[in-house]
């Protein structure tokens, strides 16, 4: 993938969670399955069929293609509710409610795209966790929007250098579907060994 190509909105969540994960997926095209990704794929197969309908004055559009030329983003929104002329993005997640900002970042990026496409302010959206059937409304703050811009710049720089960052090798790795491909403990140990060797010879 070239750094001038549009950035997938999903890459922002990957980058926010772990830059190495983002690089493995979007540069090396690595994708492994675990229980969480299989659940997520099952959920998105249900919402990824393009459809639209009206209920009680609200328009519901599923699998809506969205983009931002300003941030060079592209993607597909799971669900966008149109309350009169105002879009309201809803992002579906598998499992139960989690208190993380990575999903919120992705949702805010969708709002920024919708604002540019429809030329209206999109101040709120929602995350829906399929496992616990919980829906949480998210208000898009200036700080959140700034995080989206920084993440977009970070992903663009990552794609431009076409190199894979070192593993974080922390608690995030336990739930990552790419753990077997990433080998965080092995790579981190090799890095420590090389550093120790350099320090040994530099000391001489």
Order of alpha helices (4+ residues) and beta strands (2+ residues): beta-alpha-alpha-alpha-beta-beta-beta-beta-alpha-beta-beta-alpha-alpha-alpha
